Amino acid sequence: MEQQSPEPKPIILQKPPGYRDPTTPQKHPPPRKAPALPPSFRPKPKKRRYCRMCCCTVCILLLILILIFILLIALFHILYQPSLPEFRLGSFRVSAFKITTNADGGSLNADTTTMVDIKNRNTKIAWHFDQSSVQIRADNSDLNLGSTKVAAFDVKERDVSKLKAQTKVRHEVLDARQKRRLKSVFESKALMPNVEVKTRTGVNVQGWKSMTIGVTVVCGGATIRQIQNGDSPHCSFTILKWIKIK
């Protein structure tokens, strides 16, 4: 009997390095992020540059307007040489002063007439005053002698105008100390009035009228005897509630 020879084994070839089976699905690696640039190389946003240009433009325009305003004030001062009005307490008269007695002390009925002189020292500028509120007090401002309103008026160039205020007070309550003191002070003409005028004023220059600003005029520091003897005290006035001029 003949022996059968064994079948030859198939030869398996080794795959070369880097070989890829075309039937196997390929996996792509994730995309790589671009390296971050340093801050000095990053492009600056245009919005900041636009805002900076706007701020610079506004500042330059504001500076130009301020310079123009200063030049206009300087030119106005050179051409017209303005000066503020002068206030004096021209006269103060008490036409009625009656003290009555009651259980609590007393009360006062009084009539007063006050005259404030307003002098305009300008040669080319007139002053205009709106309606004024006048308050009269005495005895270190503890005694109310009444208040009133005065109509608007003008003070022409190189002229003097008089602000006349008539006040009345009825049944003003007095304590015992005030009653005793006021009777002797009034009889000796040692009563010291305090006049406060609140108004608004502006200038008139060759038909042009400026806007008005708030002014408070305060007159005092002299007795009735001194005022009657011609000692007219100067009045202080406050502009815009914080600029005080004596």
VMD Tcl script that draws the C-alpha trace (Angstrom):
set ca {
  {0.00 0.00 0.00}
  {1.25 3.37 -0.90}
  {1.60 6.09 1.79}
  {-0.06 9.47 1.01}
  {2.26 12.48 1.39}
  {0.99 15.29 3.74}
  {-0.54 18.38 2.13}
  {1.75 21.39 2.14}
  {0.86 24.20 4.64}
  {-0.01 27.60 3.13}
  {2.67 30.21 3.48}
  {1.48 33.30 5.45}
  {3.22 36.46 4.41}
  {3.90 39.08 7.04}
  {2.44 42.52 6.52}
  {4.97 45.22 5.85}
  {5.34 48.06 8.33}
  {2.74 50.79 7.92}
  {0.35 48.59 6.02}
  {-3.35 49.51 6.29}
  {-6.16 47.20 5.45}
  {-8.37 49.00 2.90}
  {-11.43 47.20 4.26}
  {-10.90 48.54 7.77}
  {-12.64 51.95 8.44}
  {-10.10 54.64 9.23}
  {-10.40 56.91 12.24}
  {-9.34 60.54 11.70}
  {-7.58 62.26 14.61}
  {-9.34 65.27 16.19}
  {-8.38 68.62 14.67}
  {-5.56 70.35 16.44}
  {-6.18 73.78 17.95}
  {-4.08 76.60 16.65}
  {-1.61 77.80 19.24}
  {-2.75 80.89 21.15}
  {-0.99 84.09 20.19}
  {0.64 86.22 22.88}
  {-1.35 89.32 23.97}
  {1.00 91.67 22.13}
  {0.14 89.98 18.77}
  {-3.64 89.84 19.30}
  {-5.65 92.28 17.17}
  {-7.27 95.04 19.26}
  {-11.01 95.54 18.91}
  {-11.99 98.56 16.84}
  {-14.74 99.60 19.30}
  {-12.29 100.86 21.90}
  {-10.46 102.92 19.29}
  {-13.77 104.49 18.19}
  {-14.75 105.35 21.78}
  {-11.35 106.90 22.41}
  {-11.69 109.09 19.32}
  {-15.16 110.23 20.42}
  {-13.91 111.15 23.91}
  {-10.99 113.12 22.48}
  {-13.31 114.99 20.10}
  {-15.76 115.89 22.88}
  {-12.95 117.10 25.16}
  {-11.48 119.27 22.42}
  {-14.88 120.81 21.60}
  {-15.58 121.46 25.28}
  {-12.20 123.15 25.69}
  {-12.86 125.35 22.65}
  {-16.28 126.39 24.04}
  {-14.75 127.27 27.42}
  {-12.08 129.38 25.73}
  {-14.70 131.18 23.63}
  {-16.79 131.87 26.76}
  {-13.76 133.29 28.59}
  {-12.89 135.48 25.60}
  {-16.47 136.81 25.43}
  {-16.43 137.68 29.14}
  {-13.08 139.42 28.77}
  {-14.32 141.37 25.74}
  {-17.52 142.36 27.57}
  {-15.50 143.55 30.57}
  {-13.18 145.62 28.37}
  {-16.00 147.27 26.42}
  {-18.47 147.96 29.25}
  {-16.38 147.80 32.47}
  {-19.28 146.40 34.55}
  {-19.58 146.92 38.30}
  {-22.09 145.50 40.79}
  {-24.84 147.72 42.23}
  {-24.41 149.31 45.64}
  {-27.11 148.85 48.31}
  {-27.71 151.11 51.33}
  {-30.42 151.28 53.97}
  {-31.63 154.78 53.15}
  {-34.30 155.16 55.81}
  {-36.38 153.23 58.29}
  {-39.46 154.70 59.92}
  {-41.89 153.22 62.44}
  {-45.25 154.95 62.08}
  {-47.05 152.80 64.67}
  {-45.63 150.80 67.57}
  {-48.16 149.70 70.18}
  {-47.56 147.10 72.88}
  {-50.58 145.63 74.67}
  {-50.47 143.58 77.86}
  {-52.07 140.20 78.39}
  {-51.70 137.24 80.74}
  {-48.84 135.67 78.76}
  {-46.81 138.88 78.42}
  {-48.02 141.07 75.57}
  {-48.49 141.58 71.85}
  {-47.30 144.12 69.32}
  {-48.99 146.07 66.55}
  {-46.51 147.92 64.33}
  {-46.30 149.67 60.95}
  {-42.95 150.29 59.26}
  {-41.69 151.99 56.10}
  {-38.29 150.96 54.76}
  {-36.29 152.55 51.96}
  {-33.32 150.76 50.36}
  {-31.18 152.83 47.98}
  {-29.77 150.99 44.95}
  {-26.97 152.83 43.13}
  {-25.91 151.88 39.61}
  {-22.30 152.96 38.97}
  {-22.21 151.72 35.36}
  {-22.25 154.10 32.40}
  {-23.43 151.58 29.78}
  {-25.28 148.94 31.79}
  {-28.72 149.14 33.42}
  {-29.95 146.76 36.11}
  {-33.33 145.06 36.17}
  {-34.91 143.64 39.35}
  {-37.87 141.25 39.34}
  {-40.57 141.28 42.01}
  {-38.89 141.34 45.43}
  {-39.87 139.80 48.77}
  {-39.01 142.01 51.76}
  {-38.85 140.76 55.36}
  {-38.37 143.16 58.30}
  {-37.07 141.94 61.66}
  {-35.54 143.47 64.79}
  {-34.19 142.57 68.22}
  {-31.46 140.28 66.80}
  {-33.98 138.90 64.28}
  {-36.18 137.57 67.12}
  {-38.94 140.11 66.46}
  {-41.02 139.92 63.29}
  {-42.11 143.31 61.94}
  {-43.86 142.01 58.84}
  {-43.19 141.23 55.19}
  {-44.38 142.46 51.80}
  {-43.87 142.27 48.03}
  {-42.38 145.02 45.85}
  {-43.05 145.25 42.11}
  {-40.27 144.87 39.52}
  {-38.21 147.95 38.67}
  {-35.12 149.10 36.73}
  {-32.07 151.10 37.75}
  {-30.78 153.13 34.80}
  {-27.16 153.96 34.05}
  {-25.49 156.25 36.62}
  {-28.74 156.45 38.57}
  {-30.10 155.67 42.05}
  {-33.43 153.91 42.60}
  {-35.27 153.43 45.88}
  {-36.93 150.19 46.91}
  {-39.81 151.16 49.20}
  {-41.40 148.52 51.43}
  {-44.30 149.11 53.83}
  {-45.07 146.35 56.32}
  {-47.61 145.73 59.03}
  {-47.73 143.27 61.88}
  {-50.71 142.65 64.13}
  {-50.91 140.82 67.46}
  {-47.29 139.68 67.35}
  {-46.83 137.65 70.55}
  {-44.20 138.95 73.00}
  {-42.89 137.28 76.10}
  {-42.32 139.23 79.32}
  {-38.65 139.90 78.54}
  {-39.37 141.19 75.04}
  {-42.16 143.38 76.31}
  {-39.97 145.14 78.86}
  {-37.00 145.47 76.52}
  {-38.83 146.64 73.39}
  {-40.65 149.45 75.18}
  {-37.42 151.06 76.39}
  {-35.51 150.34 73.17}
  {-38.19 151.90 70.99}
  {-38.51 155.03 73.13}
  {-34.74 155.60 73.01}
  {-34.61 154.89 69.24}
  {-32.15 152.08 69.90}
  {-34.19 149.54 67.96}
  {-31.94 147.92 65.34}
  {-33.90 146.78 62.26}
  {-32.81 143.97 59.97}
  {-34.02 144.16 56.37}
  {-33.84 141.16 54.01}
  {-34.69 141.49 50.32}
  {-34.93 138.42 48.09}
  {-35.14 139.08 44.35}
  {-33.75 138.21 40.93}
  {-31.66 140.59 38.86}
  {-30.13 140.89 35.38}
  {-28.54 143.49 33.13}
  {-29.86 145.50 30.18}
  {-27.20 146.41 27.61}
  {-28.33 148.42 24.57}
  {-31.68 146.66 24.42}
  {-30.29 143.20 25.17}
  {-31.53 141.63 28.41}
  {-29.62 138.90 30.20}
  {-31.07 136.05 32.19}
  {-31.78 136.83 35.85}
  {-30.05 135.28 38.86}
  {-31.16 135.03 42.50}
  {-29.94 137.75 44.88}
  {-30.46 138.18 48.63}
  {-29.77 141.63 50.11}
  {-29.39 142.03 53.88}
  {-29.27 145.47 55.57}
  {-28.67 146.00 59.27}
  {-26.15 146.92 61.92}
  {-27.51 150.41 62.71}
  {-30.12 151.71 65.13}
  {-33.09 153.88 64.19}
  {-31.31 156.92 65.70}
  {-28.20 156.34 63.57}
  {-30.27 155.92 60.41}
  {-32.21 159.12 61.11}
  {-28.90 160.96 61.63}
  {-27.80 160.01 58.11}
  {-25.65 156.98 58.92}
  {-26.83 154.77 56.08}
  {-25.14 151.37 56.47}
  {-24.05 149.38 53.44}
  {-25.95 146.18 52.74}
  {-24.39 142.84 51.95}
  {-25.80 140.72 49.16}
  {-25.49 137.09 48.21}
  {-25.53 135.83 44.62}
  {-26.70 132.28 43.84}
  {-27.00 131.55 47.58}
  {-23.24 131.13 48.13}
  {-21.31 134.16 46.75}
  {-21.52 136.80 49.47}
  {-20.39 140.38 48.76}
  {-20.23 143.15 51.33}
}
mol new
graphics top color blue
foreach p $ca { graphics top sphere $p radius 0.5 }
foreach p [lrange $ca 0 end-1] q [lrange $ca 1 end] { graphics top cylinder $p $q radius 0.2 }
display resetview
